[in-house]
Amino acid sequence: MLLSLRSGIDTEIGWALDRLCRLCDNEQFLLKAIPGLTDALFQWPEWYAKEGCKEHSEMNLIFSPSPPQERRRRHALESLFILRNAALNDPNALELASHPRTRPLTLMILYNLEYDMDENAEFLLYACELLQAVASTILLPSNLPAQFSPLPPLENIVSQSSNRSLIIAALTSFALIFSNPSNAIHLVPNSPAFRASVKCLPLFVDKALIEPCLNYLYIHLSYPAMAKALLLQSDMPSILRLLVSLLLSEQVEETVTLEVGGTVHTTPALTVNMRDHELTKDELDSLLEQSEPQRCYDW
């Protein structure tokens, strides 16, 4: 498979990538088991992030791309898909986190690909998910130039994209990056990620979207400076109402039956007239012979 990837023959490259797409969905698939495979998989995504994305112009929205152009794009997408799937396994994630080409590749994709084009959505989604796998090792110093930070393109995706999957992936990447206390210096009170998370809170039924929003809000407000800034914001009461409404919507409702009032007495439909009993002469004589109080009881 490695030799096929490096052969330069489209059919051989397609066969190798197709086989790797099937193999990477397995915990036993290790990149280091095939020396040189990781570098070979970086080749096509890097080409697309640098040059291939420029080939998709407005003409591609009307006419189909040429077969060679579409094959190269497919090679890049499948290679990135394999890297993303492999990163779900901890040994592969550690190797990719220490690889010198992982972070530059994700930055090139996030910066060079337009997030509002449907053709780039899958590339951006895989890049965000690959970034999530190595986010625990990312340190962003205070003097880091903007072009070397993944935060600006992620903020653009969260605040301006209409793709739900991309918003979820970008918010998850934010939460993982800022879970490292060393990166908290890049938090700002009214960041695009914070505004987007608050804006999505009313969508109670969309659990897949609400979860990354709440995770980011939790990370954001875990830092005292950000929590204090929220208390000073004019829209703090409305944000609290949203959180309380979400909390109430998650409560399990119990049906309770409560009887109001005491025992209800109803008049019987049929009534029986009772007549006073008149003592006979024998009964009266027997009572007269008795002494009190027994005579009163018997009477």
LOKE-597797 format. One record per residue (C-alpha): x negated, z, y negated; residue in one letter. Coordinates in steps of 0.001 Angstrom, whole numbers, plus 500000, padded with zeros to 6 digits. Each point is the difference from the previous one (the first is absolute). Layout:
N
XZYA...
# end
This chain:
299
500000500000500000M497170500795497593L498301496677500723L503309498199499465S500472501691496632L496540498871498896R500292496487501431S501766498504496959G502432498117502262I503592500638498941D501426499930503524T497370502437501266E500494502309497018I503776499893500486G499645500861503704W497695502949499288A502196501393497227L503136499622502090D498379501949502829R498687502686497647L503464500409498441C501246500923503465R497062502273500825L499892501968496742C503337501689500756D498282502338502441N498214503333499646E497217498747502274Q499152497144497619F496757500965498229L498281497774497466L496571501389500833K500446498928503630A499340496410498859I496968500030497655P500496497656497069G503780499759500381L500745502022496859T497846497739497791D501596496907501538A503491501315499225L499063500539496343F499006496367499519Q503409498352499616W501763502689497914P497054500018497578E500199496213499706W503709500146499250Y499629502793497422A497239498049498203K501046496355500369E502978499484502276G502519501769497770C499229497524497203K501173497088502174E503578501327499914H501266498572496753S503469499100498759E499865496830502106M500073502112503167N503389501331498951L501385496462500239I497863498272502643F498541501380503219S496246500658499956P497697497718501943S499415500899503696P496303500947499504P500917502193497027Q502778501701501948E497702500584503021R497347501689497836R502627502166498372R501317500973503432R496468500899501151H499598502300496986A503381501657500542L499436500579503722E496506501393499416S501338502468497435L502830500905502374F497485500805502752I497936502194497651L503129501827498859R501225500616503565N496559501068501177A499771502513497128A502957501907501470L497598501228502687N497775502831498743D496648498649501334P500689496621498376N501136501681496779A496703501896499787L498015496835500581E501948498041497376L499749502874497520A496202499895500222S499791496194500051H498663498600496703P502468497071499946R503267501921500464T500514501324496494R498861496804498203P502422497980502148L502990502191499131T499066499937496303L499689496202499974M503418499596501626I501679502498497664L498438498497496866Y500000496268500795N503360499519501719L503141499899497867E502382502687501184Y503165498124498923D499411497024502352M501647500097503413D497005498222501560E497757502949499098N502336502816501037A498687500269503554E496360499912498884F500620502746497443L501931502097502508L497194499868502583Y497409500737497298A501925503108498892C500343501197503585E496304499391500645L499269501978496835L502139502866501327Q497884500201503158A496812500565497968V501551501853497027A498691503375501144S496429498814499387T500620498477496550I498442501867497067L500755498751496485L497540501410497449P501117500479496418S497786497211498615N501004497408502626L500703496566498431P503597498836500336A499091496954502120Q498565502272502695F503070502234500224S503090499189502095P502271501970497642L500810497294497353P501280497348502475P501901502639501962L501650501136496750E501013496404499254N501579499643503441I501912503275499716V501265499430496459S500676496244499997Q500468498745503560S503485499552501466S498700499987503585N501166503240501631R497332499929502741S497202499566497456L501321502881497886I500064502279503059I496463498990501022A498639500437496455A501590503443499551L498623501109503369T496529498811498958S500299501956496747F500959503190501832A497105499690502457L497436499280497273I501114502925497817F500215502359502962S496224500267499499N499575502592497201P496953498147498668S502225497082498934N502417502178497998A498130499204496781I501692496570500027H503519501452499945L501965499555496777V503314501743499231P502170496911499565N498299497589502381S501822496889501327P499983501502503504A501693503158498710F502654498033498095R500672497738502993A500352503000502331S502522501633497674V501875496726499589K500425499668503790C501265503559500537L503729499109499618P499727497702503061L500842502854502377F500974497780502934V496682498121500036D497959502606501877K497016497675500510A499648499585496219L500839503582499022I497336501525502276E496930498405498317P501542500729496584C500327503688500830L496521500082501534N498496498606496813Y502000502359497778L498819502914502129Y496339498951499664I500430499275496275H501630503347499181L497630501984502229S497447499906497187Y500776502638497327P499268497657497093A502553497448501229M502619502695500695A499538501400496477K500307496496498528A503303499516501835L501408503196498472L499228498615496533L501662496632500586Q503385499334498429S501442498568503243D498994503039502098M503642501239500364P501165496629501324S497107499902502499I500931503475501234L503639498941500360R498908497047502108L497914502244502260L502846502495500380V502471497207500746S497649498670502652L499639503480501461L503773500456500140L500470496617501648S497653501072502795E502043503103500817Q502043499960503216V503685500568499286E501851502438502255E503772499921500435T501464503501499552V503686500889500480T501199502918497864L503535501355500361E501572500985496698V502664502799499956G501225502550502553G502201499749503058T502970497710499525V503376501348501155H502789497552500652T503709500655500561T501082499211503576P502380497122500408A502354502065502249L501036503586499268T501541502441502486V502520502546498702N499383503504501331M502974502456500282R499654503761499928D500259501618503395H502879502417500411E499396502877502366L502333500355502916T501538503368500931K497556500478502883D496985499265497778E501286502338497334L500568502809502490D496480499603501419S498495500249496504L501975503126499123L498550501874502933E496406499397498832Q498037502138497546S498193498871496881E497807498070499445P500430498168503314Q503646499309499166R498975498285496778C497425497836501790Y502465498903502698D502627499243497437W
# end
